[in-house]
Amino acid sequence: MANILQIFSIKTIIIYFIIINVIGFLVMGIDKRKAKTEAWRIPENTLLLITVLGGGIGTITGMYTFHHKTKKTKFTIGFPAILILEIILVIFLFAVL
């Protein structure tokens, strides 16, 4: 049980969120660069998955920094909606625990 608590410590959770958000930011930049050069693109479902896995701040920041996917409602509404739901979930979990 102690090993499980170490895996889910506040420190490891914060590190996870930092890493997933950096990945989200970078993936948006990489996909934008690929779009400009007409290279193979990162699937939209992958971008959404990174957001769902906690990378909402990174993907949203990347979306507006690189001006990528800003005309697609799926992303301009979807990314913030996912982030808001995750924030509500975290607040709820902290309130319950």
KAWOPE-V67252 format. One record per run of one state. SS is the DSSP state (@ for helix, = for strand, . for the rest). FROM is the first residue (numbers start at 1). TO is the last residue. If there is no record, write none. Layout:
SS,FROM,TO + SS,FROM,TO
This chain:
.,1,1 + @,2,7 + .,8,9 + @,10,36 + .,37,43 + @,44,65 + .,66,72 + @,73,76 + .,77,77 + @,78,96 + .,97,97
